[in-house]
Amino acid sequence: EDFLTLIFKAMMKDALNSSHPVSSAVQSSEQIEEMFDALSYIKGASLLLMLKHYLTKDVFQAGIEVYLHNHNYRTAQSDDLWDSMNEITNGTLDVKKMMKTWIVHKGFPLVTVVRKGKIISVQQEKFLYCVEPENWTSDASYLWHIPLTYITNRCNFTHCTNAYLLDQKSGM
């Protein structure tokens, strides 16, 4: 419950146009300090939980083990973690490509789901809580690779979860 409260507070900050990406190039030590705020930590934790749910616990755990083994007593970058996950997924999913869309964009997507009979369509756009005119920039080009999971009436939640990766503005 406390973690959810933290997530929602971070999302409120991230929904403002004045937000910042989880990962970005820095030029000074002051910029490094600015990057490591509550938003970065909570959003980072949320993104790892999203990835764990999408890959499954076992695959995620194996990727973490490869990452820790490969970078034991060495420095590492975020790409190193994604590369370790790619090693485990054997090319079935480009984890680096997917996660880059989450860590280099500020904010998060709003996914709209529309059902017309048996046809389901989904569309993504950047979510903004309120537009701050002094900080407004156009984010129309933002595109996230969003892992969506769903169930149908033919199965229950624990035995038959389906997955879909929304990697375009809209899909069916």
MDTraj code that builds the backbone (N, CA, C; nanometers):
import mdtraj as md
import numpy as np

residues = "GLU ASP PHE LEU THR LEU ILE PHE LYS ALA MET MET LYS ASP ALA LEU ASN SER SER HIS PRO VAL SER SER ALA VAL GLN SER SER GLU GLN ILE GLU GLU MET PHE ASP ALA LEU SER TYR ILE LYS GLY ALA SER LEU LEU LEU MET LEU LYS HIS TYR LEU THR LYS ASP VAL PHE GLN ALA GLY ILE GLU VAL TYR LEU HIS ASN HIS ASN TYR ARG THR ALA GLN SER ASP ASP LEU TRP ASP SER MET ASN GLU ILE THR ASN GLY THR LEU ASP VAL LYS LYS MET MET LYS THR TRP ILE VAL HIS LYS GLY PHE PRO LEU VAL THR VAL VAL ARG LYS GLY LYS ILE ILE SER VAL GLN GLN GLU LYS PHE LEU TYR CYS VAL GLU PRO GLU ASN TRP THR SER ASP ALA SER TYR LEU TRP HIS ILE PRO LEU THR TYR ILE THR ASN ARG CYS ASN PHE THR HIS CYS THR ASN ALA TYR LEU LEU ASP GLN LYS SER GLY MET".split()
xyz = np.array([
    [0.0825, -0.1194, 0.0000],
    [0.0000, 0.0000, 0.0000],
    [0.0873, 0.1263, 0.0000],
    [0.1943, 0.1254, 0.0793],
    [0.2853, 0.2400, 0.0818],
    [0.3537, 0.2583, -0.0533],
    [0.3895, 0.1456, -0.1173],
    [0.4554, 0.1540, -0.2471],
    [0.3605, 0.2134, -0.3510],
    [0.2333, 0.1738, -0.3464],
    [0.1360, 0.2300, -0.4396],
    [0.1208, 0.3806, -0.4187],
    [0.1210, 0.4242, -0.2950],
    [0.1133, 0.5670, -0.2665],
    [0.2323, 0.6399, -0.3280],
    [0.3512, 0.5822, -0.3129],
    [0.4706, 0.6414, -0.3732],
    [0.4607, 0.6452, -0.5254],
    [0.4112, 0.5371, -0.5844],
    [0.3970, 0.5306, -0.7298],
    [0.3030, 0.6399, -0.7792],
    [0.1907, 0.6561, -0.7126],
    [0.0942, 0.7573, -0.7565],
    [0.1490, 0.8987, -0.7394],
    [0.2253, 0.9237, -0.6352],
    [0.2882, 1.0549, -0.6183],
    [0.3897, 1.0796, -0.7306],
    [0.4679, 0.9777, -0.7624],
    [0.5663, 0.9911, -0.8706],
    [0.4961, 1.0121, -1.0043],
    [0.3856, 0.9415, -1.0259],
    [0.3120, 0.9572, -1.1517],
    [0.2548, 1.0982, -1.1651],
    [0.2116, 1.1569, -1.0539],
    [0.1612, 1.2945, -1.0585],
    [0.2716, 1.3901, -1.1056],
    [0.3937, 1.3704, -1.0546],
    [0.5060, 1.4547, -1.0975],
    [0.5431, 1.4252, -1.2426],
    [0.5396, 1.2973, -1.2781],
    [0.5792, 1.2567, -1.4132],
    [0.4754, 1.2985, -1.5172],
    [0.3526, 1.3247, -1.4739],
    [0.2462, 1.3657, -1.5659],
    [0.2521, 1.5142, -1.5992],
    [0.3465, 1.5846, -1.5391],
    [0.3648, 1.7266, -1.5691],
    [0.4668, 1.7413, -1.6811],
    [0.4511, 1.8416, -1.7632],
    [0.5449, 1.8623, -1.8724],
    [0.6837, 1.9003, -1.8208],
    [0.6923, 1.9435, -1.6964],
    [0.8214, 1.9812, -1.6374],
    [0.8991, 1.8597, -1.5860],
    [0.8463, 1.7404, -1.6074],
    [0.9125, 1.6170, -1.5642],
    [1.0438, 1.5979, -1.6397],
    [1.1133, 1.4904, -1.6076],
    [1.2382, 1.4588, -1.6765],
    [1.2471, 1.3083, -1.6997],
    [1.3259, 1.2657, -1.7976],
    [1.3427, 1.1218, -1.8220],
    [1.4173, 1.0545, -1.7069],
    [1.4033, 0.9243, -1.6957],
    [1.4778, 0.8472, -1.5957],
    [1.6261, 0.8489, -1.6297],
    [1.6577, 0.8456, -1.7585],
    [1.7966, 0.8406, -1.8028],
    [1.8202, 0.9481, -1.9076],
    [1.9281, 1.0241, -1.8893],
    [1.9654, 1.1238, -1.9896],
    [2.1132, 1.1548, -1.9748],
    [2.1704, 1.2113, -2.0792],
    [2.3116, 1.2488, -2.0760],
    [2.3292, 1.3673, -1.9814],
    [2.4393, 1.3664, -1.9087],
    [2.4671, 1.4752, -1.8154],
    [2.6012, 1.5390, -1.8479],
    [2.6114, 1.6664, -1.8146],
    [2.7339, 1.7409, -1.8424],
    [2.8059, 1.7843, -1.7149],
    [2.7348, 1.7813, -1.6009],
    [2.7964, 1.8297, -1.4779],
    [2.7494, 1.7482, -1.3581],
    [2.8207, 1.7622, -1.2474],
    [2.7826, 1.6897, -1.1256],
    [2.6484, 1.7401, -1.0717],
    [2.6153, 1.8662, -1.0960],
    [2.4859, 1.9187, -1.0532],
    [2.3728, 1.8476, -1.1267],
    [2.3918, 1.8208, -1.2546],
    [2.2902, 1.7503, -1.3322],
    [2.2730, 1.6071, -1.2824],
    [2.3803, 1.5456, -1.2378],
    [2.3720, 1.4100, -1.1828],
    [2.2852, 1.4113, -1.0578],
    [2.3081, 1.5070, -0.9707],
    [2.2289, 1.5173, -0.8479],
    [2.0813, 1.5418, -0.8793],
    [2.0531, 1.6240, -0.9795],
    [1.9148, 1.6524, -1.0176],
    [1.8443, 1.5273, -1.0693],
    [1.9176, 1.4401, -1.1381],
    [1.8578, 1.3195, -1.1958],
    [1.8121, 1.2198, -1.0905],
    [1.8841, 1.2099, -0.9805],
    [1.8543, 1.1072, -0.8811],
    [1.7583, 1.1595, -0.7759],
    [1.6332, 1.1767, -0.8183],
    [1.5292, 1.2204, -0.7266],
    [1.4293, 1.1064, -0.7067],
    [1.3267, 1.1326, -0.6271],
    [1.2265, 1.0296, -0.5978],
    [1.1599, 0.9794, -0.7252],
    [1.1352, 1.0707, -0.8191],
    [1.0718, 1.0306, -0.9444],
    [1.1538, 0.9241, -1.0160],
    [1.2841, 0.9452, -1.0272],
    [1.3698, 0.8485, -1.0964],
    [1.3693, 0.7127, -1.0268],
    [1.3789, 0.7130, -0.8960],
    [1.3826, 0.5865, -0.8228],
    [1.2492, 0.5121, -0.8280],
    [1.1405, 0.5831, -0.8052],
    [1.0100, 0.5171, -0.8040],
    [0.9692, 0.4736, -0.9444],
    [0.9916, 0.5599, -1.0431],
    [0.9584, 0.5218, -1.1808],
    [1.0476, 0.4055, -1.2243],
    [1.1756, 0.4109, -1.1882],
    [1.2660, 0.3008, -1.2218],
    [1.2198, 0.1689, -1.1622],
    [1.1785, 0.1720, -1.0366],
    [1.1289, 0.0500, -0.9712],
    [1.0016, 0.0004, -1.0405],
    [0.9141, 0.0921, -1.0763],
    [0.7899, 0.0549, -1.1452],
    [0.8181, -0.0081, -1.2810],
    [0.9171, 0.0461, -1.3515],
    [0.9518, -0.0084, -1.4827],
    [1.0096, -0.1485, -1.4705],
    [1.0892, -0.1714, -1.3675],
    [1.1432, -0.3062, -1.3455],
    [1.0316, -0.4043, -1.3101],
    [0.9341, -0.3608, -1.2315],
    [0.8194, -0.4476, -1.2008],
    [0.7378, -0.4777, -1.3260],
    [0.7205, -0.3765, -1.4125],
    [0.6492, -0.3976, -1.5384],
    [0.7221, -0.5014, -1.6232],
    [0.8545, -0.4874, -1.6326],
    [0.9345, -0.5803, -1.7117],
    [0.9280, -0.7210, -1.6537],
    [0.9366, -0.7324, -1.5227],
    [0.9289, -0.8634, -1.4563],
    [0.7948, -0.9312, -1.4858],
    [0.6879, -0.8555, -1.4805],
    [0.5554, -0.9125, -1.5075],
    [0.5442, -0.9576, -1.6530],
    [0.5989, -0.8777, -1.7447],
    [0.5886, -0.9099, -1.8870],
    [0.6766, -1.0292, -1.9245],
    [0.7988, -1.0330, -1.8745],
    [0.8908, -1.1419, -1.9093],
    [0.8596, -1.2705, -1.8341],
    [0.7963, -1.2633, -1.7247],
    [0.7695, -1.3639, -1.6226],
    [0.8822, -1.3596, -1.5192],
    [0.8481, -1.4004, -1.3999],
    [0.9410, -1.3951, -1.2871],
    [1.0696, -1.4730, -1.3150],
    [1.0573, -1.5935, -1.3702],
    [1.1745, -1.6785, -1.3939],
    [1.2698, -1.6189, -1.4977],
    [1.2163, -1.5667, -1.6065],
    [1.2996, -1.5075, -1.7112],
    [1.3676, -1.3817, -1.6574],
    [1.2924, -1.3000, -1.5863],
    [1.3484, -1.1777, -1.5286],
    [1.4608, -1.2123, -1.4314],
    [1.4369, -1.3090, -1.3453],
    [1.5379, -1.3519, -1.2467],
    [1.6648, -1.4013, -1.3180],
    [1.6471, -1.4785, -1.4240],
    [1.7628, -1.5282, -1.4991],
    [1.8397, -1.4116, -1.5615],
    [1.7691, -1.3114, -1.6113],
    [1.8347, -1.1941, -1.6686],
    [1.9135, -1.1164, -1.5645],
    [1.8584, -1.1043, -1.4452],
    [1.9290, -1.0360, -1.3353],
    [2.0547, -1.1141, -1.2980],
    [2.0438, -1.2466, -1.2937],
    [2.1601, -1.3288, -1.2603],
    [2.2710, -1.3132, -1.3647],
    [2.2348, -1.3117, -1.4932],
    [2.3340, -1.2923, -1.5993],
    [2.3984, -1.1545, -1.5845],
    [2.3176, -1.0537, -1.5583],
    [2.3676, -0.9173, -1.5411],
    [2.4667, -0.9101, -1.4246],
    [2.4304, -0.9666, -1.3098],
    [2.5194, -0.9628, -1.1937],
    [2.6482, -1.0413, -1.2187],
    [2.6368, -1.1539, -1.2865],
    [2.7551, -1.2345, -1.3177],
    [2.8479, -1.1603, -1.4152],
    [2.7900, -1.1018, -1.5207],
    [2.8702, -1.0342, -1.6227],
    [2.9358, -0.9057, -1.5733],
    [2.8779, -0.8438, -1.4710],
    [2.9280, -0.7134, -1.4254],
    [2.9730, -0.7173, -1.2794],
    [3.0103, -0.8358, -1.2349],
    [3.0594, -0.8547, -1.0993],
    [3.1831, -0.7682, -1.0756],
    [3.1776, -0.6786, -0.9775],
    [3.2890, -0.5890, -0.9403],
    [3.3294, -0.4938, -1.0534],
    [3.2367, -0.4595, -1.1387],
    [3.2640, -0.3656, -1.2479],
    [3.1553, -0.2595, -1.2518],
    [3.1822, -0.1527, -1.3233],
    [3.0785, -0.0527, -1.3444],
    [2.9841, -0.1019, -1.4535],
    [2.8643, -0.0473, -1.4531],
    [2.7647, -0.0891, -1.5515],
    [2.6768, 0.0294, -1.5881],
    [2.6133, 0.0166, -1.7032],
    [2.5174, 0.1154, -1.7510],
    [2.3839, 0.0458, -1.7709],
    [2.2784, 0.1251, -1.7892],
    [2.1456, 0.0651, -1.8050],
    [2.1404, -0.0302, -1.9241],
    [2.2128, 0.0016, -2.0315],
    [2.2141, -0.0875, -2.1480],
    [2.2669, -0.2262, -2.1119],
    [2.3553, -0.2333, -2.0145],
    [2.4090, -0.3632, -1.9734],
    [2.2994, -0.4523, -1.9158],
    [2.2080, -0.3929, -1.8407],
    [2.0967, -0.4713, -1.7861],
    [2.0067, -0.5197, -1.8992],
    [1.9740, -0.4296, -1.9912],
    [1.8864, -0.4686, -2.1027],
    [1.9535, -0.5739, -2.1906],
    [2.0857, -0.5623, -2.2117],
    [2.1576, -0.6638, -2.2889],
    [2.1516, -0.7999, -2.2212],
    [2.1611, -0.8020, -2.0887],
    [2.1511, -0.9284, -2.0152],
    [2.0130, -0.9895, -2.0303],
    [1.9113, -0.9065, -2.0280],
    [1.7743, -0.9556, -2.0484],
    [1.7588, -1.0092, -2.1907],
    [1.8183, -0.9387, -2.2887],
    [1.8124, -0.9859, -2.4276],
    [1.8807, -1.1214, -2.4436],
    [1.9887, -1.1406, -2.3692],
    [2.0605, -1.2683, -2.3733],
    [1.9679, -1.3827, -2.3306],
    [1.8861, -1.3588, -2.2309],
    [1.7953, -1.4614, -2.1799],
    [1.6755, -1.4826, -2.2724],
    [1.6250, -1.3756, -2.3341],
    [1.5079, -1.3902, -2.4209],
    [1.5431, -1.4458, -2.5586],
    [1.6720, -1.4630, -2.5870],
    [1.7171, -1.5253, -2.7125],
    [1.6565, -1.4615, -2.8373],
    [1.6454, -1.3300, -2.8370],
    [1.5962, -1.2619, -2.9554],
    [1.4459, -1.2636, -2.9743],
    [1.3721, -1.3235, -2.8806],
    [1.2264, -1.3238, -2.8949],
    [1.1669, -1.1874, -2.8622],
    [1.2421, -1.1058, -2.7883],
    [1.1995, -0.9710, -2.7534],
    [1.3234, -0.8835, -2.7409],
    [1.3201, -0.7674, -2.8017],
    [1.4302, -0.6724, -2.7875],
    [1.4018, -0.5862, -2.6643],
    [1.4479, -0.6340, -2.5492],
    [1.4225, -0.5672, -2.4215],
    [1.4842, -0.4278, -2.4214],
    [1.6030, -0.4152, -2.4771],
    [1.6686, -0.2841, -2.4805],
    [1.5832, -0.1833, -2.5560],
    [1.5353, -0.2211, -2.6716],
    [1.4529, -0.1314, -2.7526],
    [1.3251, -0.0941, -2.6777],
    [1.2630, -0.1916, -2.6140],
    [1.1406, -0.1667, -2.5388],
    [1.1647, -0.0724, -2.4215],
    [1.2668, -0.1016, -2.3414],
    [1.2894, -0.0241, -2.2196],
    [1.3444, 0.1155, -2.2492],
    [1.4165, 0.1320, -2.3585],
    [1.4656, 0.2653, -2.3960],
    [1.3492, 0.3628, -2.4117],
    [1.2365, 0.3138, -2.4655],
    [1.1225, 0.4034, -2.4842],
    [1.0681, 0.4526, -2.3506],
    [1.0915, 0.3776, -2.2446],
    [1.0424, 0.4173, -2.1127],
    [1.1410, 0.5060, -2.0380],
    [1.2706, 0.4831, -2.0553],
    [1.3663, 0.5586, -1.9737],
    [1.4137, 0.6883, -2.0386],
    [1.3988, 0.7020, -2.1706],
    [1.4455, 0.8254, -2.2351],
    [1.3334, 0.9272, -2.2563],
    [1.2091, 0.8866, -2.2398],
    [1.0960, 0.9793, -2.2490],
    [1.0555, 1.0222, -2.1093],
    [1.0219, 1.1473, -2.0950],
    [0.9608, 1.1886, -1.9704],
    [0.8122, 1.1562, -1.9798],
    [0.7503, 1.1372, -1.8645],
    [0.6084, 1.1082, -1.8639],
    [0.5783, 0.9622, -1.8904],
    [0.4515, 0.9377, -1.9199],
    [0.4047, 0.8019, -1.9464],
    [0.2839, 0.8082, -2.0389],
    [0.2512, 0.6942, -2.1019],
    [0.1422, 0.6952, -2.1988],
    [0.0052, 0.6742, -2.1347],
    [-0.0936, 0.7264, -2.2033],
    [-0.2330, 0.6956, -2.1743],
    [-0.2756, 0.5983, -2.2835],
    [-0.3239, 0.4819, -2.2445],
    [-0.3684, 0.3823, -2.3414],
    [-0.5206, 0.3803, -2.3410],
    [-0.5781, 0.4023, -2.4573],
    [-0.7233, 0.3983, -2.4727],
    [-0.7597, 0.2674, -2.5413],
    [-0.8522, 0.1950, -2.4812],
    [-0.8974, 0.0666, -2.5350],
    [-1.0428, 0.0819, -2.5769],
    [-1.0726, 0.0438, -2.7013],
    [-1.2094, 0.0517, -2.7532],
    [-1.2483, -0.0864, -2.8041],
    [-1.3660, -0.1295, -2.7645],
    [-1.4172, -0.2596, -2.8105],
    [-1.5395, -0.2366, -2.8979],
    [-1.5346, -0.2929, -3.0192],
    [-1.6489, -0.2900, -3.1104],
    [-1.6777, -0.4341, -3.1487],
    [-1.7755, -0.4932, -3.0837],
    [-1.8046, -0.6348, -3.1045],
    [-1.6882, -0.7182, -3.0543],
    [-1.6296, -0.7983, -3.1429],
    [-1.5157, -0.8820, -3.1047],
    [-1.3817, -0.8158, -3.1360],
    [-1.3852, -0.6956, -3.1892],
    [-1.2635, -0.6242, -3.2270],
    [-1.2240, -0.5285, -3.1143],
    [-1.0998, -0.5417, -3.0709],
    [-1.0434, -0.4535, -2.9692],
    [-0.9357, -0.3685, -3.0357],
    [-0.9422, -0.2393, -3.0169],
    [-0.8358, -0.1525, -3.0674],
    [-0.7770, -0.0742, -2.9497],
    [-0.6480, -0.0487, -2.9594],
    [-0.5773, 0.0260, -2.8551],
    [-0.5010, 0.1398, -2.9201],
    [-0.4882, 0.2472, -2.8457],
    [-0.4173, 0.3643, -2.8957],
    [-0.3421, 0.4272, -2.7798],
    [-0.2227, 0.4777, -2.8072],
    [-0.1444, 0.5428, -2.7031],
    [-0.1181, 0.6882, -2.7383],
    [-0.1085, 0.7679, -2.6337],
    [-0.0682, 0.9073, -2.6453],
    [-0.0065, 0.9469, -2.5118],
    [0.0724, 1.0516, -2.5130],
    [0.1344, 1.0953, -2.3882],
    [0.0269, 1.1518, -2.2964],
    [0.0314, 1.1107, -2.1701],
    [-0.0619, 1.1620, -2.0710],
    [-0.0036, 1.2867, -2.0071],
    [-0.0826, 1.3922, -2.0019],
    [-0.0438, 1.5132, -1.9303],
    [-0.1531, 1.5468, -1.8301],
    [-0.1141, 1.5667, -1.7062],
    [-0.2095, 1.6015, -1.6015],
    [-0.2634, 1.7423, -1.6249],
    [-0.1738, 1.8340, -1.6496],
    [-0.2124, 1.9693, -1.6874],
    [-0.0985, 2.0284, -1.7686],
    [-0.1334, 2.1145, -1.8595],
    [-0.0331, 2.1762, -1.9450],
    [0.0173, 2.3025, -1.8763],
    [0.1461, 2.3089, -1.8590],
    [0.2091, 2.4267, -1.8008],
    [0.2644, 2.5093, -1.9159],
    [0.2016, 2.6217, -1.9502],
    [0.2432, 2.6977, -2.0691],
    [0.3916, 2.7335, -2.0701],
    [0.4482, 2.7642, -1.9534],
    [0.5893, 2.8041, -1.9501],
    [0.6837, 2.6872, -1.9754],
    [0.6381, 2.5635, -1.9575],
    [0.7237, 2.4463, -1.9765],
    [0.6762, 2.3567, -2.0912],
    [0.5792, 2.4023, -2.1699],
    [0.5191, 2.3155, -2.2688],
    [0.6135, 2.2899, -2.3858],
    [0.6224, 2.1618, -2.4223],
    [0.6921, 2.1220, -2.5443],
    [0.6067, 2.0158, -2.6111],
    [0.6142, 2.0075, -2.7393],
    [0.5351, 1.9090, -2.8119],
    [0.5992, 1.7714, -2.7972],
    [0.5203, 1.6760, -2.7520],
    [0.5685, 1.5396, -2.7351],
    [0.4938, 1.4444, -2.8270],
    [0.4457, 1.4962, -2.9394],
    [0.3653, 1.4160, -3.0314],
    [0.4419, 1.2962, -3.0858],
    [0.5743, 1.3051, -3.0885],
    [0.6540, 1.1956, -3.1445],
    [0.6811, 1.0849, -3.0425],
    [0.6428, 1.1052, -2.9188],
    [0.6680, 1.0034, -2.8166],
    [0.5950, 0.8740, -2.8525],
    [0.6680, 0.7659, -2.8427],
    [0.6100, 0.6346, -2.8688],
    [0.6715, 0.5373, -2.7695],
    [0.5890, 0.4752, -2.6906],
    [0.6359, 0.3757, -2.5947],
    [0.6082, 0.2366, -2.6502],
    [0.6893, 0.1416, -2.6101],
    [0.6617, 0.0005, -2.6358],
    [0.5956, -0.0503, -2.5082],
    [0.4643, -0.0641, -2.5151],
    [0.3841, -0.0913, -2.3963],
    [0.3446, -0.2378, -2.3908],
    [0.3936, -0.3109, -2.2894],
    [0.3506, -0.4501, -2.2746],
    [0.2118, -0.4545, -2.2111],
    [0.1179, -0.5072, -2.2852],
    [-0.0189, -0.5205, -2.2358],
    [-0.0478, -0.6678, -2.2103],
    [-0.1090, -0.6964, -2.0995],
    [-0.1532, -0.8334, -2.0726],
    [-0.3045, -0.8318, -2.0566],
    [-0.3659, -0.9411, -2.0971],
    [-0.5118, -0.9476, -2.0910],
    [-0.5546, -1.0932, -2.0810],
    [-0.6796, -1.1102, -2.0417],
    [-0.7388, -1.2433, -2.0389],
    [-0.8680, -1.2393, -2.1201],
    [-0.9103, -1.3542, -2.1647],
    [-1.0368, -1.3638, -2.2367],
    [-1.1326, -1.4474, -2.1536],
    [-1.2559, -1.4573, -2.1997],
    [-1.3540, -1.5358, -2.1254],
    [-1.3281, -1.6861, -2.1361],
    [-1.2318, -1.7271, -2.2160],
    [-1.1993, -1.8695, -2.2311],
    [-1.1007, -1.9202, -2.1264],
    [-1.0472, -1.8297, -2.0430],
    [-0.9483, -1.8723, -1.9456],
    [-0.9553, -1.7854, -1.8207],
    [-0.8922, -1.8323, -1.7150],
    [-0.8887, -1.7511, -1.5941],
    [-0.7524, -1.6851, -1.5816],
    [-0.7406, -1.5898, -1.4904],
    [-0.6229, -1.5037, -1.4806],
    [-0.4944, -1.5805, -1.4509],
    [-0.4995, -1.6858, -1.3725],
    [-0.3772, -1.7542, -1.3327],
    [-0.3257, -1.8523, -1.4372],
    [-0.4080, -1.8950, -1.5302],
    [-0.3661, -1.9995, -1.6235],
    [-0.3534, -1.9562, -1.7686],
    [-0.4062, -1.8413, -1.8023],
    [-0.4118, -1.8092, -1.9446],
    [-0.4012, -1.6587, -1.9674],
    [-0.2898, -1.6027, -1.9320],
    [-0.2678, -1.4607, -1.9556],
    [-0.2048, -1.4433, -2.0931],
    [-0.2632, -1.3578, -2.1730],
    [-0.2114, -1.3273, -2.3060],
    [-0.1323, -1.1971, -2.2997],
    [-0.0383, -1.1808, -2.3907],
    [0.0433, -1.0602, -2.3927],
    [0.0444, -1.0005, -2.5327],
    [0.0498, -0.8690, -2.5357],
    [0.0552, -0.7943, -2.6613],
    [0.1478, -0.6761, -2.6379],
    [0.2395, -0.6522, -2.7307],
    [0.3303, -0.5386, -2.7197],
    [0.2829, -0.4297, -2.8149],
    [0.2307, -0.3216, -2.7574],
    [0.1865, -0.2076, -2.8373],
    [0.3086, -0.1214, -2.8653],
    [0.3646, -0.1342, -2.9860],
    [0.4853, -0.0608, -3.0222],
    [0.4598, 0.0372, -3.1363],
    [0.3336, 0.0722, -3.1546],
    [0.2919, 0.1719, -3.2522],
    [0.1919, 0.2636, -3.1842],
    [0.1525, 0.3706, -3.2508],
    [0.0536, 0.4629, -3.1922],
    [-0.0797, 0.3937, -3.1675],
    [-0.1139, 0.2976, -3.2535],
    [-0.2390, 0.2252, -3.2346],
    [-0.2231, 0.0836, -3.2879],
    [-0.3110, -0.0035, -3.2435],
    [-0.3054, -0.1427, -3.2869],
    [-0.4358, -0.2131, -3.2607],
    [-0.4468, -0.3371, -3.3121],
    [-0.5669, -0.4187, -3.2923],
    [-0.5280, -0.5565, -3.2473],
])
top = md.Topology()
chain = top.add_chain()
for i, resn in enumerate(residues, 1):
    res = top.add_residue(resn, chain, resSeq=i)
    for name in ("N", "CA", "C"):
        top.add_atom(name, md.element.get_by_symbol(name[0]), res)
traj = md.Trajectory(xyz[None], top)
